Amino acid sequence: MSNQKTVRPKGSLLAALDVGSSKTSCFIGQIIDDNGTFEIIGVGNRPSQGMKNGKVVDLDAAESVIRQTVHAAENMAAEVMKGYPLREVVVNVSGMNARSFGHSVKADIGGHEITDNDVRRALAKAQERESKDNLELIHTIPTFFQVDGQDGVRDPRGMFAEKMQVDINLVTADAVSLRNMSSCVERSHLEISSLCVGAYASGLSSLVDDEIDLGCTLIDIGGGVTSFSVFHSGFMIYCDSIPLGGKNITNDIAKGLTTTVEHAERLKVLYGSAMASQGDDGDLIEVPRLGEDERGNPNHIPRSFLVGIIQPRIEEIFELVRARLSDSGLDRVVGRRVVLVGGASQLAGMRDLAEHVLDKQVRLGKPLRLTGVPDAVSGPSFSTVAGLLTYAAEHIDEMPAEIIAQIKPDSIIDRAKLWLRDNW
């Protein structure tokens, strides 16, 4: 809660599972000090199956990939785990399933010292307001505090006050989509210890403290979904997503050049760029024709033709993100800093095009503060799975069930109500 984080004890094992549209990744980490720092001891990574736009479309296929991915991570961590299988994982929630709502809650303190319990009660009150049958509450994040009309209070606990106001970012997800994901994970003999929205996890792993503090937008361009999260004053204050990503760019290339999706992906990675450059017209690239074998006569096209297919789609993605930020009213609040992560962010020219469309300062991000990670899984594609471990290690106070569980009754009447609720 607030800036005093509850950190898991040294030696604890944590496991994170990121099930995306294009890949499924699992990191197993061990906490190595009293600050919650962890070392990666196991990694698994497989191309996803049975997933589309962040949702499960084939339970058996998705479950099979989850099982293989977790098994690979367990094998790598076998020495530390001493043959014990994983029991619990923290799992990402696709941005397509998540929605962010702002709430303000006022609490009467009556001149007393503000306690942990006062803050938890305010958060629980907001949670009650947002509980609906078709939605599952994922995050309850206190973002701003006001004490007796005084703004800018970072942590009110210990202060004496008559009244306190808490602004809260509540993040909910579609309950049916979550049940399908839970089913895949549970069929792999695992329990979900907590859920975390992917764009939040990516921000926790890829942003530096000053960016989280002064204001920053993180954009995670995945395979089927582009998610984004807004951070300010040390907290995530908003998140959203659009159903477009790297796979849409690949499909555009396949259609535009009449080639297979597999060849289109290869052309995108080898020759693709988000922005045109001098010399593109003179560079000829080989495009295998659809339906012909590898030795058939390939098409030869100028590189500029490929870039001409890629650029409009990426511009569309950034325009849609800009429109969502503008609609939320946060565009001006969070300053001019943007960080790009996700597999598609590695495309040449991506940063320049983002700066042009968004009119902001843009840098390419990747997971920070990771130890023990092989180079192959340390890039921007792995920001979410790395951030899930940070969330599990340091942010358990934001889990809605934890907030309810830790509320202590203040009066005899409250204690009686709790006793009756638990025993009848």
C-alpha positions in Angstrom: 0.0 0.0 0.0 1.3 3.5 -0.8 5.0 3.6 -1.0 5.7 1.2 1.9 5.6 -2.0 0.0 5.1 -5.4 1.5 8.0 -7.5 0.2 8.2 -11.3 0.2 10.9 -12.9 2.3 14.4 -13.8 1.1 14.6 -17.2 -0.5 10.9 -17.2 -1.7 10.2 -18.7 -5.1 7.9 -16.8 -7.5 6.7 -17.9 -10.9 5.2 -15.8 -13.7 3.2 -16.9 -16.7 2.6 -14.5 -19.7 0.2 -16.1 -22.2 0.1 -13.8 -25.2 -1.3 -13.9 -28.7 2.1 -14.8 -30.2 4.1 -16.4 -27.4 3.8 -18.0 -24.0 6.6 -17.3 -21.5 7.3 -18.5 -17.9 10.0 -17.1 -15.6 10.8 -18.6 -12.2 12.6 -16.3 -9.8 14.1 -16.5 -6.3 14.2 -13.5 -4.0 17.8 -13.0 -3.0 17.7 -10.1 -0.5 15.4 -8.2 1.9 14.4 -5.6 -0.7 12.5 -8.0 -2.9 15.3 -8.3 -5.6 15.0 -11.6 -7.5 17.3 -13.7 -9.6 15.8 -15.6 -12.6 16.5 -19.3 -12.1 14.2 -20.8 -14.8 12.9 -19.7 -18.2 10.4 -21.3 -20.6 9.3 -19.8 -23.9 7.1 -21.3 -26.7 5.0 -19.9 -29.6 1.4 -19.5 -28.5 -1.4 -21.7 -29.8 -5.2 -21.5 -29.1 -5.0 -17.7 -28.5 -6.3 -14.8 -30.5 -6.3 -11.1 -29.5 -5.3 -12.0 -25.9 -8.3 -14.4 -25.5 -8.4 -18.2 -25.4 -10.0 -19.7 -28.5 -8.9 -23.3 -28.1 -8.6 -24.6 -24.5 -6.6 -27.8 -25.4 -4.0 -26.0 -27.6 -3.5 -23.2 -25.0 -3.2 -25.7 -22.2 -0.6 -27.8 -24.1 1.6 -24.8 -24.7 1.3 -23.6 -21.1 2.3 -27.1 -19.9 5.4 -27.2 -22.2 6.5 -23.7 -21.2 6.2 -24.3 -17.5 7.9 -27.6 -17.8 10.9 -26.0 -19.6 11.2 -23.4 -16.8 11.0 -26.1 -14.1 13.7 -28.1 -15.8 16.1 -25.1 -15.9 15.3 -24.3 -12.2 15.5 -28.0 -11.1 18.6 -27.6 -9.0 17.0 -24.9 -6.8 13.5 -26.4 -6.8 14.9 -29.9 -5.8 12.3 -31.8 -7.8 9.3 -30.0 -6.4 6.9 -28.9 -9.2 5.5 -25.4 -9.4 2.3 -24.9 -7.5 1.4 -21.2 -8.0 1.9 -18.7 -10.8 1.1 -15.0 -11.2 -0.6 -14.7 -14.6 -1.0 -11.7 -17.0 -4.4 -10.4 -18.0 -4.6 -9.2 -21.6 -5.4 -5.5 -22.0 -8.3 -6.5 -24.3 -10.1 -7.9 -21.3 -9.2 -5.1 -18.9 -10.8 -1.7 -18.1 -9.5 1.1 -15.9 -11.9 3.2 -13.7 -11.1 6.1 -11.5 -12.9 6.5 -8.1 -12.7 8.9 -5.2 -13.6 7.8 -1.7 -13.9 10.1 1.3 -13.3 8.8 4.8 -14.0 10.4 8.2 -10.9 10.1 10.4 -12.3 12.2 13.3 -9.0 13.8 14.3 -7.2 10.5 14.9 -4.0 9.2 13.3 -4.5 7.7 9.9 -3.7 4.0 10.0 -3.2 1.2 7.4 -6.7 0.1 8.3 -8.2 3.5 7.4 -6.6 3.4 4.0 -7.7 -0.3 3.4 -11.3 0.6 4.4 -11.4 3.4 1.8 -10.1 1.0 -0.8 -12.6 -1.7 0.2 -15.4 0.8 -0.1 -14.4 1.6 -3.7 -14.2 -2.1 -4.5 -17.8 -2.7 -3.3 -18.9 0.0 -5.7 -17.3 -1.6 -8.7 -18.2 -5.2 -8.1 -20.4 -6.6 -10.9 -21.2 -10.2 -11.9 -19.6 -10.0 -15.4 -16.5 -8.2 -14.2 -13.6 -9.4 -12.0 -11.6 -6.8 -10.0 -7.9 -7.2 -10.7 -6.2 -4.2 -9.2 -7.1 -1.6 -6.5 -4.3 1.0 -6.7 -4.5 4.2 -4.5 -3.1 7.0 -6.7 -3.6 10.3 -4.9 -4.4 11.2 -1.3 -5.9 14.4 0.1 -5.8 15.1 3.9 -8.1 17.8 5.2 -8.1 19.5 1.8 -4.3 19.3 1.4 -3.3 17.8 -2.0 0.0 16.1 -2.9 0.1 13.7 0.1 2.1 10.6 -1.0 1.4 8.5 2.1 -1.1 9.7 4.7 -0.5 7.0 7.3 0.7 8.5 10.6 -0.8 11.9 9.9 -3.6 13.3 12.1 -6.7 14.4 10.2 -10.5 15.0 10.3 -11.1 13.8 6.7 -9.2 11.9 4.1 -9.9 11.5 0.4 -8.3 8.7 -1.8 -8.3 8.6 -5.6 -8.2 5.0 -6.7 -7.5 3.3 -10.0 -9.7 0.2 -10.1 -8.9 -2.2 -13.0 -11.5 -4.9 -13.9 -11.5 -7.7 -16.4 -14.1 -9.7 -18.3 -15.0 -12.6 -15.9 -15.7 -15.1 -18.7 -12.3 -14.6 -20.5 -10.6 -14.9 -17.1 -12.5 -18.2 -16.4 -11.2 -19.6 -19.7 -7.6 -18.6 -18.9 -8.0 -20.0 -15.3 -9.2 -23.3 -16.8 -6.1 -23.6 -19.0 -3.8 -22.9 -16.1 -5.6 -25.2 -13.7 -5.7 -28.1 -16.2 -1.9 -27.7 -16.2 -2.0 -28.5 -12.4 -1.2 -24.9 -11.4 -3.0 -22.4 -9.2 -3.2 -18.7 -10.0 -1.8 -16.8 -7.0 -2.6 -13.4 -8.5 -3.5 -11.7 -11.8 -1.9 -8.6 -13.2 -2.7 -6.6 -16.3 0.1 -7.0 -18.9 0.7 -3.3 -19.6 1.0 -2.7 -15.8 3.5 -5.5 -15.5 5.5 -4.2 -18.5 5.7 -0.7 -16.8 6.9 -2.2 -13.5 9.8 -3.9 -15.3 10.7 -1.4 -18.0 10.3 2.1 -16.5 12.8 3.9 -14.3 11.7 5.4 -11.0 11.7 9.0 -12.3 9.4 8.0 -15.2 6.9 6.4 -12.9 7.1 9.4 -10.6 7.1 12.4 -13.1 4.7 10.9 -15.6 5.1 8.4 -18.5 3.0 6.4 -20.9 4.2 2.8 -21.6 3.0 1.3 -24.9 3.4 -2.5 -25.3 3.0 -3.6 -28.9 2.3 -7.3 -28.8 1.3 -9.9 -31.4 -2.5 -9.3 -31.4 -3.0 -6.5 -29.0 -1.3 -3.1 -28.3 -1.7 -2.3 -24.6 -0.7 0.9 -22.8 -0.5 2.1 -19.2 -0.1 5.6 -17.8 2.1 6.2 -14.7 2.2 9.3 -12.5 3.4 10.1 -8.9 4.6 6.5 -8.4 1.5 4.7 -9.5 -0.4 3.4 -12.5 -3.3 5.7 -13.0 -4.8 4.3 -16.2 -4.6 1.4 -18.7 -6.3 0.5 -21.9 -5.7 -1.4 -25.2 -6.5 -1.7 -28.9 -6.9 -5.0 -30.8 -4.0 -4.5 -33.2 -0.4 -5.6 -33.1 2.5 -7.2 -34.9 0.4 -10.0 -36.4 -1.8 -7.4 -38.2 1.4 -5.9 -39.8 2.5 -9.4 -40.9 -1.0 -10.1 -42.4 -0.9 -6.8 -44.3 2.4 -7.8 -45.8 1.2 -11.3 -46.7 -1.9 -9.8 -48.5 0.0 -6.9 -50.1 2.8 -9.1 -51.5 0.7 -12.3 -52.1 3.0 -14.5 -50.1 2.6 -16.8 -47.0 2.2 -15.4 -43.5 5.5 -17.2 -42.6 7.4 -15.5 -45.4 5.7 -12.2 -44.6 7.0 -12.4 -41.0 10.5 -13.1 -42.2 10.4 -10.2 -44.6 9.1 -7.9 -41.8 11.9 -8.9 -39.5 14.7 -8.8 -42.0 13.8 -5.8 -44.2 10.9 -4.1 -42.6 10.9 -0.5 -41.2 8.3 1.8 -39.8 9.6 4.7 -41.8 10.9 5.2 -45.3 14.6 6.0 -45.8 16.7 7.1 -48.8 17.8 4.1 -50.9 14.6 2.1 -50.2 13.7 2.3 -53.9 17.1 0.9 -55.0 17.0 -2.1 -52.6 15.3 -5.1 -54.2 14.0 -7.8 -52.0 13.0 -11.4 -52.9 9.4 -12.3 -52.2 8.5 -16.1 -52.6 5.2 -16.4 -54.5 2.1 -17.8 -52.8 1.5 -21.4 -53.7 4.8 -22.0 -55.4 7.7 -24.0 -54.0 10.9 -22.4 -52.7 12.7 -22.9 -56.0 10.0 -21.2 -58.1 10.6 -17.7 -59.6 10.3 -15.3 -56.7 9.0 -11.7 -57.1 11.6 -8.9 -56.8 10.2 -5.7 -55.3 11.8 -2.5 -54.0 12.1 -2.3 -50.2 10.1 0.9 -50.4 7.0 -1.2 -51.4 7.3 -3.2 -48.2 7.8 -0.1 -46.0 4.7 1.4 -47.8 2.6 -1.5 -46.4 4.1 -1.5 -42.9 4.0 2.3 -42.1 0.2 3.0 -42.5 -0.6 0.1 -40.1 1.8 1.3 -37.4 0.6 4.9 -37.8 -2.9 3.6 -37.3 -1.9 1.9 -34.0 -0.2 5.1 -32.6 -3.1 7.3 -33.8 -5.6 5.0 -31.9 -3.4 5.1 -28.8 -3.2 8.9 -29.0 -7.0 9.2 -29.4 -7.6 6.9 -26.3 -5.2 9.0 -24.2 -6.9 12.2 -25.4 -10.4 10.8 -24.6 -9.2 9.8 -21.1 -8.2 13.4 -20.4 -4.7 12.2 -19.3 -2.8 13.2 -22.3 -1.7 16.6 -20.9 -1.3 15.4 -17.3 1.4 12.8 -17.9 4.0 14.8 -19.8 5.8 14.0 -22.9 7.6 10.7 -22.1 6.7 7.5 -23.8 8.4 4.1 -23.5 7.9 1.4 -26.2 8.1 -2.4 -25.4 6.8 -5.6 -26.9 8.0 -7.7 -29.8 6.9 -5.3 -32.5 8.6 -2.4 -30.9 11.9 -3.7 -32.2 11.0 -2.9 -35.8 13.5 -0.4 -37.4 12.2 3.2 -37.3 9.5 2.5 -34.7 10.8 5.1 -32.3 11.0 7.8 -34.9 7.4 7.2 -36.1 6.1 7.1 -32.6 7.7 10.5 -31.9 6.2 11.9 -35.1 2.6 10.6 -34.5 2.4 11.1 -30.7 4.5 14.3 -30.5 6.3 13.0 -27.4 9.8 11.9 -26.4 10.1 8.2 -27.0 12.6 5.6 -25.9 12.7 1.9 -26.5 12.4 -0.1 -23.3 13.3 -3.6 -22.0 13.2 -5.2 -18.6 15.5 -3.5 -16.1 16.9 -4.9 -12.8 17.0 -8.5 -14.0 19.7 -10.9 -12.9 20.4 -14.4 -14.2 18.5 -13.9 -17.5 19.9 -15.3 -20.7 20.3 -12.7 -23.5 17.7 -14.5 -25.7 14.9 -13.7 -23.2 16.0 -10.3 -21.9 14.6 -8.1 -24.7 11.4 -5.9 -24.9 9.2 -9.0 -25.7 9.8 -10.2 -22.2 8.8 -7.0 -20.3 5.5 -8.4 -19.2 6.7 -11.7 -17.8 9.6 -10.0 -16.0 7.1 -7.4 -14.6 4.8 -10.1 -13.3 7.6 -11.2 -11.0 8.0 -7.6 -9.7 4.3 -7.4 -9.1 4.2 -10.7 -7.2 7.3 -9.7 -5.2 6.4 -6.1 -4.2 2.7 -5.3 -4.9 0.7 -7.9 -3.1 -1.0 -5.0 -1.2 -2.9 -4.0 -4.4 -4.7 -7.4 -4.8 -8.4 -6.8 -4.0 -8.7 -10.0 -1.9 -5.7 -9.0 0.2 -7.2 -5.6 1.0 -10.4 -7.2 2.2 -8.6 -9.9 4.2 -6.4 -7.5 6.0 -9.1 -5.1 7.3 -9.3 -5.1 11.0 -12.6 -4.2 12.7 -12.3 -1.0 14.7 -15.4 -1.3 16.9 -17.2 -4.0 18.8 -20.1 -3.7 16.4 -17.8 -4.2 13.4 -16.3 -7.2 15.1 -19.7 -8.7 15.7 -20.6 -8.2 12.0 -17.4 -9.9 10.9 -18.0 -12.8 13.3 -21.6 -13.2 12.0 -20.5 -13.1 8.3 -17.8 -15.7 8.9 -19.8 -18.1 11.0 -23.4 -18.0 9.6 
